[in-house]
């Protein structure tokens, strides 16, 4: 809207000018009844908004299409990752990874920063933290440690059964 001094305002600034009854640019007195619509400014603002909306929609559509193509190509190349889940290709997935569930049993694989005393231990996930980190409770010692998903491996049911059998060998009572 044009105000009586010739300046043009819209939206929140127009409300402010009307409430103050003064132009915020030149400090001239403004009468609320003297406002005149600025059709050129309105059309320009509408065109800019439409262009921004179109560009944002177009970019979002392209990003989604590219992501779908990359995801499809990755699933064709490597069906299973090292965690037993669908793999994330090296560096292509930059989103947050949560391949494990709370109360799930895992083995700590470790990496350079994982303390050696935890590597190879079984643990239960007690909670999910930010950016793919998990709070774990070590089975046996009861210690809590926070590790990232890359340092963990799922325990499959067959592995758990084999581990139990290996740790408790069957004793033969006939051989003495």
MARBA-3410 file (N, C-alpha, C, O; in Angstrom, 1 decimal):
176
0.8,-1.2,0.0,0.0,0.0,0.0,0.9,1.2,0.0,1.9,1.3,0.7 ~ 0.4,2.2,-0.8,1.1,3.5,-0.7,0.5,4.3,0.5,-0.7,4.3,0.7 ~ 1.4,5.0,1.2,1.0,5.9,2.2,1.1,7.3,1.7,1.6,7.5,0.6 ~ 0.5,8.3,2.4,0.4,9.6,1.9,1.7,10.3,1.6,1.8,11.2,0.8 ~ 2.8,9.8,2.2,4.1,10.4,1.9,4.7,9.9,0.6,5.7,10.4,0.1
4.1,8.8,0.0,4.6,8.2,-1.2,5.4,6.9,-1.0,5.7,6.2,-2.0 ~ 5.7,6.6,0.2,6.4,5.3,0.4,5.4,4.2,0.3,4.2,4.4,0.5 ~ 5.9,3.0,0.1,5.1,1.8,-0.1,5.4,0.7,1.0,6.6,0.5,1.2 ~ 4.4,0.1,1.6,4.6,-0.9,2.6,3.7,-2.0,2.4,2.6,-1.9,1.8 ~ 4.0,-3.2,3.0,3.1,-4.3,2.9,3.3,-5.2,4.2,4.4,-5.1,4.8
2.4,-6.0,4.5,2.5,-7.0,5.6,2.7,-6.4,6.9,1.9,-5.5,7.3 ~ 3.7,-6.9,7.6,3.9,-6.4,9.0,4.3,-5.0,9.1,4.0,-4.3,10.0 ~ 5.1,-4.5,8.1,5.5,-3.1,8.2,4.4,-2.2,8.0,4.3,-1.1,8.6 ~ 3.4,-2.6,7.1,2.2,-1.8,6.9,1.4,-1.7,8.2,0.9,-0.6,8.6 ~ 1.3,-2.8,8.9,0.6,-2.7,10.3,1.3,-1.8,11.2,0.7,-1.0,11.9
2.6,-1.9,11.2,3.4,-1.0,12.1,3.2,0.5,11.8,3.1,1.3,12.7 ~ 3.2,0.8,10.5,3.0,2.2,10.0,1.6,2.7,10.5,1.5,3.8,10.9 ~ 0.6,1.8,10.3,-0.7,2.2,10.6,-0.9,2.4,12.2,-1.5,3.4,12.6 ~ -0.3,1.5,12.9,-0.3,1.6,14.4,0.4,2.9,14.9,-0.1,3.5,15.8 ~ 1.5,3.2,14.3,2.3,4.4,14.7,1.7,5.7,14.1,2.0,6.8,14.7
0.9,5.6,13.1,0.5,6.7,12.3,1.6,7.6,11.8,1.5,8.8,11.7 ~ 2.7,7.0,11.5,3.9,7.6,11.0,4.6,6.7,10.0,4.6,5.5,10.2 ~ 5.2,7.3,9.0,6.0,6.5,8.1,7.4,6.2,8.8,8.0,7.0,9.4 ~ 7.7,4.9,8.7,9.0,4.5,9.3,10.2,5.0,8.6,11.3,4.9,9.2 ~ 10.1,5.4,7.3,11.2,5.8,6.5,11.5,7.3,6.7,12.6,7.7,6.9
10.4,8.1,6.6,10.6,9.6,6.6,10.0,10.2,7.8,10.1,11.5,8.0 ~ 9.3,9.5,8.7,8.7,10.0,9.9,7.6,10.9,9.7,7.2,11.7,10.6 ~ 7.0,10.9,8.5,5.8,11.8,8.2,4.6,11.3,8.8,4.4,10.1,8.9 ~ 3.6,12.2,9.1,2.3,11.8,9.6,1.5,11.0,8.6,1.6,11.4,7.4 ~ 0.9,10.0,9.0,0.1,9.1,8.0,-1.3,9.1,8.5,-1.6,8.9,9.7
-2.3,9.2,7.5,-3.7,9.0,7.8,-4.1,7.7,7.3,-3.8,7.3,6.2 ~ -4.8,6.9,8.2,-5.2,5.5,7.8,-6.1,5.5,6.6,-6.1,4.5,5.9 ~ -6.9,6.6,6.4,-7.8,6.6,5.3,-7.2,7.0,4.0,-7.8,6.8,2.9 ~ -5.9,7.4,4.0,-5.2,7.8,2.8,-4.4,6.7,2.1,-3.6,7.0,1.2 ~ -4.6,5.5,2.5,-3.8,4.4,2.0,-4.3,4.0,0.6,-5.6,3.9,0.4
-3.4,3.8,-0.4,-3.8,3.5,-1.7,-3.1,2.2,-2.1,-1.9,2.0,-1.8 ~ -3.8,1.2,-2.7,-3.2,-0.1,-3.1,-2.1,0.1,-4.1,-2.2,0.9,-5.0 ~ -1.0,-0.6,-3.9,0.2,-0.6,-4.8,0.1,-1.9,-5.6,0.7,-2.9,-5.2 ~ -0.6,-1.9,-6.7,-0.8,-3.1,-7.5,0.5,-3.6,-8.1,0.7,-4.8,-8.3 ~ 1.4,-2.7,-8.5,2.7,-3.1,-9.1,3.5,-3.9,-8.1,4.1,-4.9,-8.4
3.6,-3.3,-6.9,4.3,-4.0,-5.8,3.7,-5.4,-5.5,4.4,-6.3,-5.3 ~ 2.4,-5.4,-5.4,1.7,-6.6,-5.1,2.0,-7.7,-6.2,2.2,-8.8,-5.9 ~ 1.9,-7.3,-7.5,2.2,-8.2,-8.6,3.6,-8.7,-8.5,3.9,-9.9,-8.8 ~ 4.6,-7.8,-8.3,6.0,-8.2,-8.2,6.2,-9.2,-7.0,6.9,-10.1,-7.2 ~ 5.6,-8.9,-5.9,5.8,-9.8,-4.7,5.2,-11.1,-5.0,5.7,-12.2,-4.7
4.0,-11.1,-5.7,3.4,-12.4,-6.0,4.2,-13.2,-7.0,4.4,-14.4,-6.9 ~ 4.8,-12.5,-8.0,5.7,-13.2,-9.0,6.9,-13.8,-8.3,7.3,-14.9,-8.6 ~ 7.5,-13.0,-7.4,8.7,-13.5,-6.7,8.4,-14.8,-5.8,9.1,-15.7,-5.8 ~ 7.2,-14.7,-5.1,6.8,-15.8,-4.3,6.5,-17.1,-5.1,6.9,-18.2,-4.8 ~ 5.8,-16.9,-6.3,5.5,-18.0,-7.1,6.8,-18.6,-7.7,6.9,-19.9,-7.7
7.8,-17.8,-8.1,9.1,-18.3,-8.6,9.8,-19.1,-7.5,10.4,-20.1,-7.8 ~ 9.8,-18.5,-6.3,10.5,-19.2,-5.2,9.8,-20.6,-4.9,10.5,-21.6,-4.7 ~ 8.5,-20.6,-4.9,7.8,-21.8,-4.6,8.1,-22.8,-5.7,8.3,-24.0,-5.4 ~ 8.1,-22.4,-6.9,8.3,-23.3,-8.0,9.7,-23.9,-8.0,10.0,-25.0,-8.2 ~ 10.7,-23.0,-7.7,12.1,-23.4,-7.6,12.3,-24.4,-6.4,13.0,-25.4,-6.6
11.7,-24.1,-5.3,11.8,-25.0,-4.1,11.2,-26.3,-4.4,11.8,-27.4,-4.1 ~ 10.0,-26.3,-5.0,9.3,-27.6,-5.4,10.2,-28.4,-6.4,10.3,-29.6,-6.3 ~ 10.7,-27.7,-7.4,11.5,-28.3,-8.4,12.8,-28.9,-7.8,13.1,-30.1,-8.1 ~ 13.5,-28.2,-7.0,14.7,-28.7,-6.4,14.4,-29.9,-5.5,15.1,-30.9,-5.4 ~ 13.3,-29.8,-4.7,12.9,-30.9,-3.8,12.6,-32.2,-4.6,13.0,-33.3,-4.2
11.9,-32.0,-5.7,11.5,-33.1,-6.6,12.8,-33.7,-7.2,12.9,-35.0,-7.2 ~ 13.8,-32.9,-7.6,15.0,-33.4,-8.2,15.8,-34.2,-7.1,16.3,-35.3,-7.4 ~ 15.9,-33.6,-5.9,16.6,-34.3,-4.8,16.0,-35.6,-4.5,16.7,-36.6,-4.3 ~ 14.7,-35.7,-4.5,14.0,-36.9,-4.2,14.2,-38.0,-5.3,14.5,-39.1,-5.0 ~ 14.2,-37.5,-6.5,14.4,-38.4,-7.6,15.8,-39.0,-7.6,16.0,-40.2,-7.8
16.8,-38.1,-7.4,18.2,-38.5,-7.3,18.4,-39.5,-6.2,19.1,-40.5,-6.3 ~ 17.8,-39.2,-5.0,17.9,-40.1,-3.8,17.3,-41.5,-4.1,17.9,-42.5,-3.8 ~ 16.2,-41.5,-4.8,15.6,-42.8,-5.1,16.4,-43.6,-6.1,16.6,-44.8,-6.0 ~ 17.1,-42.9,-7.1,17.9,-43.6,-8.0,19.2,-44.2,-7.3,19.5,-45.3,-7.5 ~ 19.8,-43.4,-6.4,21.0,-43.8,-5.7,20.6,-45.0,-4.8,21.3,-46.0,-4.7
19.5,-44.9,-4.1,19.0,-46.0,-3.2,18.8,-47.3,-4.0,19.2,-48.3,-3.5 ~ 18.2,-47.1,-5.1,17.9,-48.3,-5.9,19.2,-48.9,-6.4,19.4,-50.2,-6.4 ~ 20.1,-48.1,-6.9,21.4,-48.6,-7.4,22.2,-49.3,-6.2,22.8,-50.3,-6.5 ~ 22.2,-48.7,-5.1,22.9,-49.3,-3.9,22.3,-50.6,-3.5,23.0,-51.6,-3.2 ~ 21.0,-50.7,-3.5,20.3,-52.0,-3.1,20.6,-53.1,-4.1,20.6,-54.3,-3.8
20.8,-52.7,-5.4,21.2,-53.7,-6.4,22.6,-54.2,-6.3,22.9,-55.4,-6.5 ~ 23.5,-53.3,-5.9,24.9,-53.6,-5.8,25.2,-54.5,-4.5,25.9,-55.5,-4.6 ~ 24.8,-54.0,-3.4,25.1,-54.6,-2.1,23.9,-54.9,-1.3,23.4,-54.0,-0.6 ~ 23.3,-56.1,-1.4,22.1,-56.4,-0.7,22.2,-56.4,0.8,21.2,-56.0,1.5 ~ 23.3,-56.7,1.4,23.4,-56.8,2.9,24.7,-56.1,3.3,25.8,-56.3,2.7
24.6,-55.4,4.4,25.8,-54.7,4.9,26.4,-55.5,6.0,26.0,-56.6,6.3 ~ 27.4,-54.9,6.7,28.1,-55.6,7.7,27.3,-55.7,9.0,27.7,-56.6,9.8 ~ 26.2,-55.0,9.2,25.4,-55.1,10.4,24.3,-56.1,10.2,23.5,-56.3,11.1 ~ 24.2,-56.7,9.0,23.1,-57.6,8.7,21.9,-56.8,8.2,20.8,-57.5,7.9 ~ 22.0,-55.5,8.0,20.9,-54.8,7.4,21.2,-54.4,6.0,22.3,-54.7,5.5
20.3,-53.7,5.3,20.6,-53.2,4.0,21.7,-52.2,4.1,21.6,-51.3,5.0 ~ 22.7,-52.3,3.3,23.9,-51.6,3.5,23.8,-50.1,3.0,23.0,-49.8,2.1 ~ 24.5,-49.3,3.6,24.7,-47.9,3.2,26.0,-47.8,2.4,27.0,-48.2,3.0 ~ 26.0,-47.4,1.2,27.2,-47.3,0.4,28.2,-46.3,1.1,27.7,-45.4,1.8 ~ 29.5,-46.4,0.8,30.5,-45.6,1.4,30.2,-44.1,1.2,30.5,-43.6,0.1
29.7,-43.5,2.2,29.5,-42.0,2.2,28.3,-41.5,1.4,28.1,-40.3,1.4 ~ 27.6,-42.4,0.7,26.4,-41.9,-0.1,25.2,-41.6,0.8,24.5,-40.6,0.5 ~ 25.0,-42.3,1.9,23.9,-42.0,2.8,24.4,-41.1,3.9,25.3,-41.5,4.7 ~ 23.9,-39.9,4.0,24.4,-39.0,5.0,23.4,-38.8,6.1,23.6,-38.0,7.0 ~ 22.3,-39.5,6.1,21.3,-39.4,7.1,21.6,-40.1,8.4,22.7,-40.8,8.4
20.8,-39.9,9.3,21.0,-40.6,10.6,20.7,-42.1,10.5,19.7,-42.4,9.9 ~ 21.6,-42.9,11.0,21.4,-44.3,10.9,21.0,-44.9,12.3,21.6,-44.7,13.3 ~ 19.9,-45.6,12.3,19.4,-46.4,13.5,19.1,-47.8,13.1,17.9,-48.2,13.0 ~ 20.1,-48.6,12.8,19.8,-50.0,12.4,19.4,-51.0,13.5,19.0,-52.1,13.2 ~ 19.6,-50.5,14.7,19.3,-51.4,15.9,18.1,-50.9,16.7,17.8,-49.7,16.7
17.4,-51.8,17.4,16.3,-51.4,18.2,16.7,-51.4,19.7,17.6,-52.1,20.1 ~ 15.9,-50.7,20.5,16.1,-50.7,21.9,15.8,-52.2,22.4,14.9,-52.8,21.9 ~ 16.6,-52.6,23.4,16.5,-54.0,24.0,17.0,-55.1,23.0,16.8,-56.3,23.3 ~ 17.7,-54.7,22.0,18.3,-55.7,21.0,19.6,-56.1,21.5,20.4,-55.2,22.1 ~ 20.0,-57.3,21.3,21.3,-57.8,21.8,22.3,-57.7,20.6,22.0,-58.0,19.5
23.5,-57.1,20.9,24.5,-56.8,19.9,25.9,-57.3,20.4,26.1,-57.5,21.6 ~ 26.8,-57.4,19.5,28.2,-57.7,19.8,29.0,-56.4,19.4,28.7,-55.8,18.4 ~ 29.9,-56.0,20.3,30.7,-54.8,20.0,31.8,-55.2,19.1,32.7,-55.9,19.5 ~ 31.8,-54.7,17.9,32.9,-54.9,16.9,34.1,-53.9,17.3,35.2,-54.3,17.2 ~ 33.7,-52.7,17.5,34.7,-51.7,17.9,35.4,-51.1,16.7,35.2,-51.5,15.5
36.1,-50.0,17.0,36.9,-49.3,16.0,38.1,-48.7,16.7,38.4,-49.1,17.8 ~ 38.7,-47.7,16.1,39.9,-47.1,16.7,39.6,-46.5,18.1,40.5,-46.6,19.0 ~ 38.5,-45.9,18.2,38.1,-45.2,19.5,37.4,-46.1,20.5,37.2,-45.6,21.6 ~ 37.1,-47.3,20.2,36.4,-48.1,21.1,37.4,-48.7,22.1,38.4,-49.3,21.7 ~ 37.2,-48.6,23.4,38.1,-49.2,24.4,38.2,-50.7,24.2,37.2,-51.3,24.0
39.4,-51.2,24.3,39.6,-52.6,24.0,38.8,-53.5,24.9,38.4,-54.6,24.5 ~ 38.6,-53.1,26.2,37.9,-53.9,27.1,36.4,-54.2,26.7,35.8,-55.2,27.2 ~ 35.9,-53.4,25.7,34.5,-53.7,25.3,34.4,-54.5,24.0,33.4,-55.1,23.7 ~ 35.5,-54.5,23.2,35.5,-55.2,21.9,35.2,-56.7,22.1,35.9,-57.4,22.9 ~ 34.3,-57.2,21.4,33.9,-58.6,21.4,32.9,-59.0,22.5,32.4,-60.1,22.6
32.5,-58.0,23.3,31.5,-58.3,24.4,30.1,-58.2,23.8,29.8,-57.5,22.9 ~ 29.2,-58.9,24.5,27.8,-58.8,24.1,27.2,-57.7,25.0,27.6,-57.5,26.1 ~ 26.2,-57.0,24.4,25.6,-55.9,25.1,24.1,-55.8,24.7,23.7,-56.4,23.7 ~ 23.4,-55.1,25.5,22.0,-54.9,25.2,21.8,-53.4,25.0,22.3,-52.6,25.8 ~ 21.1,-53.0,24.0,20.9,-51.6,23.7,19.8,-51.1,24.7,18.7,-51.6,24.7
20.2,-50.1,25.5,19.2,-49.5,26.5,18.5,-48.3,26.0,17.3,-48.1,26.3 ~ 19.2,-47.5,25.1,18.4,-46.4,24.5,19.2,-45.9,23.3,20.4,-46.1,23.1 ~ 18.4,-45.2,22.4,18.9,-44.6,21.2,19.3,-43.1,21.6,18.5,-42.4,22.2 ~ 20.5,-42.7,21.1,20.9,-41.3,21.3,20.9,-40.6,19.9,20.4,-41.2,19.0 ~ 21.5,-39.5,19.8,21.5,-38.7,18.6,22.5,-39.3,17.6,23.5,-39.8,18.0
22.2,-39.0,16.3,23.1,-39.3,15.2,23.6,-40.7,15.2,24.8,-40.9,14.9 ~ 22.8,-41.7,15.4,23.2,-43.1,15.3,24.0,-43.7,16.5,24.6,-44.7,16.4 ~ 24.0,-43.0,17.6,24.7,-43.4,18.8,23.7,-44.2,19.7,22.5,-43.9,19.7 ~ 24.2,-45.2,20.4,23.4,-46.0,21.3,24.0,-46.1,22.7,25.2,-46.1,22.8 ~ 23.2,-46.2,23.7,23.6,-46.4,25.0,23.5,-47.9,25.2,22.4,-48.5,25.1
24.6,-48.6,25.6,24.6,-50.0,25.7,24.9,-50.4,27.2,25.6,-49.7,27.9 ~ 24.4,-51.6,27.6,24.7,-52.2,28.9,25.4,-53.5,28.6,24.9,-54.4,28.0 ~ 26.7,-53.6,29.0,27.5,-54.8,28.8,26.9,-55.9,29.6,26.7,-55.8,30.8 ~ 26.7,-57.1,28.9,26.1,-58.2,29.6,27.3,-58.8,30.5,28.4,-59.0,30.0 ~ 27.0,-59.1,31.7,28.0,-59.7,32.6,28.5,-58.6,33.6,28.4,-58.8,34.8
29.1,-57.6,33.1,29.7,-56.6,33.9,28.7,-55.5,34.3,28.9,-54.9,35.4 ~ 27.7,-55.3,33.5,26.6,-54.3,33.8,27.1,-52.9,33.5,26.4,-51.9,33.9 ~ 28.3,-52.7,32.9,28.8,-51.4,32.6,28.0,-50.7,31.5,27.4,-51.5,30.6 ~ 27.9,-49.4,31.5,27.2,-48.7,30.4,28.2,-48.0,29.5,29.2,-47.5,30.0 ~ 28.0,-48.0,28.2,28.9,-47.4,27.3,28.1,-46.8,26.2,27.0,-47.4,25.8
28.5,-45.7,25.6,27.8,-45.1,24.4,28.7,-45.3,23.2,29.8,-44.9,23.1 ~ 28.1,-46.0,22.2,28.8,-46.3,21.0,28.0,-46.0,19.7,26.7,-46.0,19.8 ~ 28.6,-45.8,18.6,27.9,-45.6,17.4,27.6,-46.9,16.7,28.2,-47.9,16.9 ~ 26.6,-46.8,15.8,26.1,-48.1,15.1,27.2,-48.8,14.4,27.1,-50.0,14.3 ~ 28.2,-48.1,13.9,29.3,-48.7,13.1,30.1,-49.7,13.9,30.7,-50.6,13.4
30.1,-49.5,15.3,30.9,-50.3,16.2,30.1,-51.6,16.6,30.6,-52.3,17.4 ~ 28.9,-51.7,16.2,28.0,-52.8,16.7,27.7,-53.8,15.6,27.7,-53.5,14.4 ~ 27.4,-55.0,16.0,26.9,-56.1,15.0,25.8,-56.8,15.7,25.8,-57.1,16.9 ~ 24.7,-57.1,14.9,23.6,-57.8,15.5,23.9,-59.2,15.8,24.8,-59.8,15.2 ~ 23.3,-59.7,16.8,23.5,-61.2,17.2,22.3,-61.9,16.6,21.1,-61.6,17.0
22.5,-62.8,15.7,21.5,-63.6,15.1,21.2,-64.7,16.0,22.0,-65.1,16.8 ~ 19.9,-65.2,16.0,19.5,-66.3,16.9,20.4,-67.5,16.8,20.8,-68.1,17.8 ~ 20.9,-67.9,15.6,21.8,-69.1,15.5,23.1,-68.8,16.1,23.7,-69.7,16.7 ~ 23.6,-67.6,16.0,24.9,-67.2,16.7,24.8,-67.4,18.2,25.7,-67.9,18.9 ~ 23.7,-66.9,18.8,23.5,-66.9,20.2,23.4,-68.4,20.7,24.0,-68.7,21.7
22.8,-69.2,19.9,22.7,-70.7,20.3,24.0,-71.3,20.2,24.4,-72.1,21.1 ~ 24.8,-71.0,19.1,26.2,-71.6,19.0,27.1,-71.1,20.1,27.9,-71.9,20.6 ~ 27.0,-69.9,20.5,27.8,-69.3,21.6,27.5,-70.0,22.9,28.4,-70.4,23.6 ~ 26.2,-70.3,23.2,25.8,-71.0,24.4,26.4,-72.4,24.4,26.9,-72.9,25.4 ~ 26.3,-73.1,23.2,26.7,-74.4,23.1,28.3,-74.5,23.3,28.8,-75.4,24.0
29.0,-73.5,22.7,30.4,-73.5,22.8,30.9,-73.2,24.2,31.9,-73.8,24.7 ~ 30.2,-72.4,24.9,30.6,-72.0,26.3,30.2,-73.1,27.3,30.8,-73.2,28.4 ~ 29.3,-74.0,27.0,28.9,-75.1,27.9,29.0,-76.4,27.1,28.0,-76.9,26.6 ~ 30.2,-77.0,27.1,30.4,-78.2,26.3,29.6,-79.4,27.0,29.5,-79.4,28.2 ~ 29.2,-80.2,26.1,28.4,-81.4,26.6,29.4,-82.4,27.2,30.4,-82.8,26.6
29.1,-82.8,28.4,30.0,-83.8,29.1,29.5,-85.2,28.8,28.3,-85.4,29.0 ~ 30.3,-86.0,28.5,30.0,-87.4,28.2,30.2,-88.2,29.5,31.4,-88.3,30.0 ~ 29.2,-88.8,30.1,29.3,-89.5,31.3,29.9,-90.9,31.2,30.4,-91.5,32.1 ~ 29.9,-91.4,29.9,30.4,-92.8,29.7,31.9,-92.9,29.7,32.5,-93.9,30.0 ~ 32.6,-91.8,29.3,34.1,-91.8,29.3,34.6,-91.3,30.5,34.5,-90.1,30.8
35.3,-92.1,31.3,35.9,-91.7,32.6,37.3,-92.2,32.8,37.9,-91.9,33.8
END
